Amino acid sequence: MTNETIVEQLYREFQGKMLFSRIELFDFFRRTNPDWKDTTFRWKIHDLKRRQIIRPVSREFFTLLCKPEFIPNISEQERKIFSKVKKQFPTLKSCIWSTQIVNEFMLHVPARFIILLQIEKEALEPVYDFLKEQKYKHLFVQPEEKEIERYVYENDSTIVLQSLITKSPVIKTDTLTTVMLEKLLVDLLSDKKLFASFQGNELIHIVNTAYNRYSMDFTRLFHYAGRRKKEIELIELLKKTDVPKNIFL
């Protein structure tokens, strides 16, 4: 049976179904190709993923829906900050983004936004000093609750320096590194004081909009939540959203 025939049958079998499991996919292959060995099944799944005919949403579930990847809109200001820091600290692992990228997912958009520059913990103070020398005025290093309440959101040009969690889901380009959708959502969930405007029903709406609009890798999502020790909180949040429960329960 040709690849084209397999794909046609696959679409007939699963089209209109939001998710299907690895077991359902194997059953489909066994019915249509009873002579295949298990190794052939596994190779075929790998090939379908490579050709972007199916997309994994977790270790056990796939989808035919071709949702786009989330690509954050990075401002010129953020690009300049990242470029300066990278030039001064060329080997430093870093990631930059702004709370403004969350606006498209929200019901109630905050009046002000902040820029997050997440870097290796040991570099927090040197990078802070360097940016001060570069005449950036509104800088905070991992601010505490009182600083957040009184100062952080007073200006649109505020830059918050945070530790970058190892193995964070990031997008790397030739010029900068920024967040993947999975990192964005877990960071909002994790830093409740800093992201107070994004909690409660607003966070549920953010997750729903993000899930319905963009592709989301739940293996990546839970792996990063695990690194931040937020798996239980993440599950409780997802229970309140449109995300199918069989993905995470």
Residue pairs with C-beta under 8 A, 6 or more apart in sequence:
1 32
1 33
3 47
6 32
6 33
6 44
7 48
7 53
9 28
9 32
10 28
10 48
10 53
10 54
10 64
11 64
13 28
14 20
14 24
14 28
14 64
15 64
17 64
18 63
18 65
18 244
19 57
19 61
19 62
19 63
19 244
19 246
19 247
20 61
20 62
20 63
21 60
21 61
21 62
21 246
22 45
22 59
22 60
22 61
22 62
23 60
25 45
25 54
25 62
26 41
29 36
29 41
29 44
30 36
30 41
33 40
36 44
45 54
48 54
49 55
49 56
52 66
53 64
54 62
54 63
54 64
55 62
55 63
55 64
55 65
55 66
55 67
55 215
56 62
56 217
56 219
57 63
57 215
57 216
57 217
57 218
57 247
58 217
58 218
58 219
58 247
58 248
59 219
61 218
61 246
61 247
67 213
67 214
67 215
68 213
68 214
68 215
69 181
69 214
69 215
70 180
70 181
70 184
70 210
70 213
70 214
70 215
71 171
72 97
72 101
72 171
72 178
72 179
72 184
73 100
73 101
74 96
74 97
74 98
74 176
74 178
75 98
75 100
77 115
77 157
78 96
78 97
78 98
78 115
78 176
79 175
79 176
81 96
81 115
81 117
81 131
81 136
81 159
82 94
82 96
82 117
82 175
82 176
82 177
83 175
83 176
84 130
84 131
84 134
85 92
85 94
85 117
85 119
85 127
85 130
85 131
86 92
86 94
86 176
88 130
89 123
89 126
89 127
89 130
92 119
92 120
92 123
92 127
93 119
93 120
93 164
93 177
94 117
94 118
94 119
94 120
94 164
94 177
95 116
95 117
95 118
95 119
95 164
95 168
95 170
95 177
95 178
95 179
95 183
96 115
96 116
96 117
96 118
96 176
96 177
96 178
97 115
97 116
97 178
97 179
97 184
98 113
98 114
98 115
98 116
99 110
99 113
99 114
99 116
99 195
99 198
100 113
101 179
101 184
102 184
102 188
102 198
102 206
103 109
103 113
104 209
105 205
105 206
105 209
105 210
105 213
106 198
106 202
106 205
106 206
106 209
107 202
107 205
108 197
108 202
110 153
110 197
112 153
112 154
112 155
112 156
112 158
113 156
114 152
114 153
114 158
114 159
114 160
115 157
115 158
115 159
115 160
116 160
116 162
116 187
117 127
117 159
117 160
117 161
117 162
118 161
118 162
118 163
118 164
118 165
118 168
119 127
119 161
119 162
119 163
119 164
120 163
120 164
121 163
121 164
124 141
124 142
124 161
124 163
125 141
127 161
128 139
128 141
128 161
131 139
131 159
132 139
136 157
136 159
137 157
138 151
138 154
138 155
138 157
138 158
138 159
139 158
139 159
139 161
140 147
140 151
140 152
140 158
140 159
140 160
140 161
141 161
142 160
142 161
142 162
142 163
143 151
143 152
143 160
143 194
145 193
148 193
148 194
148 196
151 158
152 158
152 160
152 194
160 194
165 224
165 227
165 228
166 227
167 223
167 224
167 227
168 179
168 183
168 224
168 227
169 179
169 180
169 182
169 183
169 220
169 224
170 177
170 178
170 179
170 180
170 183
171 177
171 178
171 179
171 180
179 187
180 220
181 210
181 214
181 216
182 216
182 217
182 220
182 221
182 224
183 224
185 206
185 207
185 210
185 221
186 221
186 224
186 225
186 228
186 230
186 234
187 195
188 195
188 198
188 199
188 203
188 206
189 203
189 225
189 230
189 233
189 234
189 237
190 228
190 230
192 199
198 206
203 237
204 237
204 240
204 241
207 237
207 238
207 241
207 243
208 241
208 242
210 216
211 241
211 242
211 243
212 242
218 243
218 247
218 248
221 234
222 231
222 234
222 248
225 231
225 233
225 234
234 248
235 248
235 249
238 245
238 247
238 248
239 245
